[in-house]
Amino acid sequence: MSVRAKYYADWASAVLGVGLGLTVAIFLESTTRSDWAWPYPAIISVSRICALVGTYFALVGIVMVSRISWIERSVGHDKLVRWHRKLGPYALFLITFHVLLVALGYAGNEGLRIGGELWRMTRNYQWMLPAAVGFLFFVAAGVTSYKRVRSKMSYETWWTIHLYTYLAIALSYMHQVLTGPMFLNHPLNKYYWEGLYLLTAFTIIYWRVVIPVFRSFRHDLRVAEIVDEGSSVVSIVMRGHKLDRLNAQGGQFFSWRFMTKGQWWIAHPYSLSAAPTSEEMRVTVKNLGDASGAVKHLKPGTKVFFEGPFGIFTASKATKGLGHAVLVGGGVGITPLRALMEEFDPSVEVDVIFRAASEDDLVFKLELDELAEARGARVHYLMGSRKQHPMNASHIMKYVPAFRYSDVYVCGPTPLVDAVRAAALACGIPKERFHAEAFEFHAE
Ligand SMILES: Cc1cc2nc3c(=O)[nH]c(=O)nc-3n(C[C@H](O)[C@H](O)[C@H](O)COP(=O)(O)OP(=O)(O)OC[C@H]3O[C@@H](n4cnc5c(N)ncnc54)[C@H](O)[C@@H]3O)c2cc1C
């Protein structure tokens, strides 16, 4: 992490820490001695702190993936999604504890069974039914985000279920402020909580709706050309106005929404496969399913909505003054590396390793060779099986002896990324000099 990124990350952590502190403080401020009379009132009190902290984590988790551009630029999309995924289970468990403990506490107080108490609360308390529905949405989003469950469903199904978490959080709000003793007769606590919800709503609406829609209209991006690159791969050349204002760099990706029948409703991430200009951007897509297979039918003139740029897989993240970069691409993972090649300062020596199963899979061979000649880079084409090219340190150093003294960029299937990461580690390459992008479902 660069010094600037560390600075932002430290600030973000400090703000989140203060938020957590305030969340606990509003509970402590409103609790009384009688709330801790053992056992049932105490159980209800514990359930309340679970609800507050769980909801706080859920809100923070949403803000983490709300695409705030300066956070994305310094921390990186991958890392934010990873943090979001780490926080998600805590939010879910705490809110589930809240539901179970509050039912247990009230059931004990009133001498009812837990099921009966849940039913009574849902029917009698204000806004409890919407909160219960919200809880079910939240559980559905949590369960479908577990690797095993997720791998069994399509991205679209997972995404639609996940969208309901926004509704879940919104539905739970009213029961909190109308029935939670930390808010009743505690106007400051209520303002704080309202502020948190409003800030979250604003972040999502501004960064995920207003900014992308505004930019999409301002730059009026449209498909200009579809180029068949062979091996089920096509390039989409898009043209628009003043694209330099996006400050995009080769190696970054956007979420693209092609406004045509059957494709407009879901966005897909694709990396730039050439350094962007003020009028043109290009992505290169391998047919791996419905949407990626359909792009070859896009008509010139099709309007493109986009979110981005995202990612910190860029030449500007290379170590200053090191002077050597090794770019390792596997299959269609070569596309952002092709764009990156154009972005390095001419003083940086560049070696590209293109790992492919066979010669047929060498997309962009001509472009890579031309670019290499123009900037004095070397491209090593490694075709064949994993046995022939194990991609460990000694194998890589056969082609690039200066590997251990380089910045390493790798993009491709996870096994390739993992192998190169292990090779870098074995050579003692520090984490800051290893940059990876996996073309994988970043579950949010
Ligand atoms: C950061 C990033 C950059 C990428 N860049 C490129 C690129 O430059 N060129 C390229 O060919 N591919 C790229 N991909 C992969 C590409 O996004 C998927 O292949 C494509 O979205 C598959 O959609 P589908 O409907 O055709 O396939 P499906 O059959 O629906 O899915 C195939 C795989 O792609 C995943 N996937 C599907 N939709 C999405 C989505 N909206 N977001 C994330 N993952 C999804 C699925 O989970 C599954 O693992 C990139 C992926 C990521 C995460």
PDBQT file of the ligand as one rigid body, heavy atoms in Angstrom, charges set to zero:
ROOT
HETATM    1  C1  LIG A 501     -12.440  -7.059 -12.354  1.00  0.00    +0.000 C 
HETATM    2  C2  LIG A 501     -12.833  -7.939 -13.523  1.00  0.00    +0.000 A 
HETATM    3  C3  LIG A 501     -12.377  -7.655 -14.788  1.00  0.00    +0.000 A 
HETATM    4  C4  LIG A 501     -12.723  -8.481 -15.867  1.00  0.00    +0.000 A 
HETATM    5  N1  LIG A 501     -12.234  -8.186 -17.104  1.00  0.00    +0.000 NA
HETATM    6  C5  LIG A 501     -12.526  -9.003 -18.126  1.00  0.00    +0.000 A 
HETATM    7  C6  LIG A 501     -12.008  -8.739 -19.452  1.00  0.00    +0.000 A 
HETATM    8  O1  LIG A 501     -11.311  -7.754 -19.686  1.00  0.00    +0.000 OA
HETATM    9  N2  LIG A 501     -12.317  -9.615 -20.433  1.00  0.00    +0.000 N 
HETATM   10  C7  LIG A 501     -13.103 -10.719 -20.204  1.00  0.00    +0.000 A 
HETATM   11  O2  LIG A 501     -13.354 -11.470 -21.141  1.00  0.00    +0.000 OA
HETATM   12  N3  LIG A 501     -13.606 -10.981 -18.974  1.00  0.00    +0.000 NA
HETATM   13  C8  LIG A 501     -13.343 -10.168 -17.950  1.00  0.00    +0.000 A 
HETATM   14  N4  LIG A 501     -13.870 -10.428 -16.704  1.00  0.00    +0.000 N 
HETATM   15  C9  LIG A 501     -14.763 -11.599 -16.544  1.00  0.00    +0.000 C 
HETATM   16  C10 LIG A 501     -16.154 -11.228 -17.039  1.00  0.00    +0.000 C 
HETATM   17  O3  LIG A 501     -16.698 -10.180 -16.277  1.00  0.00    +0.000 OA
HETATM   18  C11 LIG A 501     -17.085 -12.435 -16.968  1.00  0.00    +0.000 C 
HETATM   19  O4  LIG A 501     -16.542 -13.441 -17.779  1.00  0.00    +0.000 OA
HETATM   20  C12 LIG A 501     -18.450 -12.084 -17.508  1.00  0.00    +0.000 C 
HETATM   21  O5  LIG A 501     -19.076 -11.141 -16.672  1.00  0.00    +0.000 OA
HETATM   22  C13 LIG A 501     -19.255 -13.359 -17.610  1.00  0.00    +0.000 C 
HETATM   23  O6  LIG A 501     -20.632 -13.073 -17.784  1.00  0.00    +0.000 OA
HETATM   24  P1  LIG A 501     -21.557 -14.097 -18.566  1.00  0.00    +0.000 P 
HETATM   25  O7  LIG A 501     -22.975 -13.746 -18.304  1.00  0.00    +0.000 OA
HETATM   26  O8  LIG A 501     -21.113 -14.185 -19.978  1.00  0.00    +0.000 OA
HETATM   27  O9  LIG A 501     -21.184 -15.501 -17.956  1.00  0.00    +0.000 OA
HETATM   28  P2  LIG A 501     -21.837 -16.371 -16.830  1.00  0.00    +0.000 P 
HETATM   29  O10 LIG A 501     -21.986 -17.754 -17.349  1.00  0.00    +0.000 OA
HETATM   30  O11 LIG A 501     -23.034 -15.695 -16.235  1.00  0.00    +0.000 OA
HETATM   31  O12 LIG A 501     -20.672 -16.348 -15.769  1.00  0.00    +0.000 OA
HETATM   32  C14 LIG A 501     -19.357 -16.803 -16.031  1.00  0.00    +0.000 C 
HETATM   33  C15 LIG A 501     -18.509 -16.377 -14.844  1.00  0.00    +0.000 C 
HETATM   34  O13 LIG A 501     -18.467 -14.930 -14.734  1.00  0.00    +0.000 OA
HETATM   35  C16 LIG A 501     -19.005 -14.486 -13.486  1.00  0.00    +0.000 C 
HETATM   36  N5  LIG A 501     -19.857 -13.305 -13.738  1.00  0.00    +0.000 N 
HETATM   37  C17 LIG A 501     -20.991 -13.271 -14.457  1.00  0.00    +0.000 A 
HETATM   38  N6  LIG A 501     -21.517 -12.027 -14.467  1.00  0.00    +0.000 NA
HETATM   39  C18 LIG A 501     -20.685 -11.255 -13.715  1.00  0.00    +0.000 A 
HETATM   40  C19 LIG A 501     -20.699  -9.892 -13.326  1.00  0.00    +0.000 A 
HETATM   41  N7  LIG A 501     -21.653  -9.049 -13.706  1.00  0.00    +0.000 N 
HETATM   42  N8  LIG A 501     -19.698  -9.455 -12.508  1.00  0.00    +0.000 NA
HETATM   43  C20 LIG A 501     -18.727 -10.272 -12.116  1.00  0.00    +0.000 A 
HETATM   44  N9  LIG A 501     -18.644 -11.574 -12.475  1.00  0.00    +0.000 NA
HETATM   45  C21 LIG A 501     -19.623 -12.066 -13.240  1.00  0.00    +0.000 A 
HETATM   46  C22 LIG A 501     -19.859 -15.649 -12.985  1.00  0.00    +0.000 C 
HETATM   47  O14 LIG A 501     -19.953 -15.659 -11.587  1.00  0.00    +0.000 OA
HETATM   48  C23 LIG A 501     -19.075 -16.853 -13.497  1.00  0.00    +0.000 C 
HETATM   49  O15 LIG A 501     -17.996 -17.155 -12.653  1.00  0.00    +0.000 OA
HETATM   50  C24 LIG A 501     -13.560  -9.609 -15.658  1.00  0.00    +0.000 A 
HETATM   51  C25 LIG A 501     -14.044  -9.876 -14.365  1.00  0.00    +0.000 A 
HETATM   52  C26 LIG A 501     -13.690  -9.053 -13.306  1.00  0.00    +0.000 A 
HETATM   53  C27 LIG A 501     -14.221  -9.361 -11.950  1.00  0.00    +0.000 C 
ENDROOT
TORSDOF 0
